[in-house]
Amino acid sequence: MIDAFMRKAMTDEDREKLRQAAKLVQEALGEDSPESLDNTPQRFAALIEATLGPANLYSPEEEMKAFPIPDGSNMLITLQGHAWSVCEHHLQPCELHARIGYIPQTIVPGYSKPVRLFKQLAHGPVLDERLCDVWCDEMVRQIEPKGCIIEVMSRHHCVLSREMVRDDEILTCTAWRGCFSEPLERMAFHMQQNDRWGK
Ligand SMILES: [Zn+2]
């Protein structure tokens, strides 16, 4: 399932499709600013490619580099990451703040790897629930921990821009595997977190 997040390199044909899409939106909205009509399609295509196009942050073919840990270790490791993306339903911006915790069994990954994987998964249209599940499954596949838990909090423009919703509305998705099926283990994860959202 991780393979679905590994996008191919963008071609000139893809870039032209993006420019045409921007032109159609401008036409539908009655845009008549000469500067915008001349240059916005190009700017739109370049920004989409830079923020949502293929990224080389993580490759499923390269095993997550891992280091052995001593027998009998029983530590909870937590990391946080941040990314901008778009929702797959409206192609509108969303801001993602993620927390991951895992209790390793025999190996631990390099510190940056879990967050790079998250950023790779966010580099394209996302559904928060699927991102959580795929990230969790890939961590389990790569390092076979005793357990893994992931929490993704997000602010979606498609939700916040509607008047019935408060500006601080945050969606939270949590996925867990292994020992985190125990409520006490999940509680330990949540207690270890500092609430850094928005700081
Ligand atoms: Zn949406």
Residues whose N, C-alpha, C, O or C-beta is under 5 A from the ligand:
A	BS01	ZN	C87 H89 H90 C158
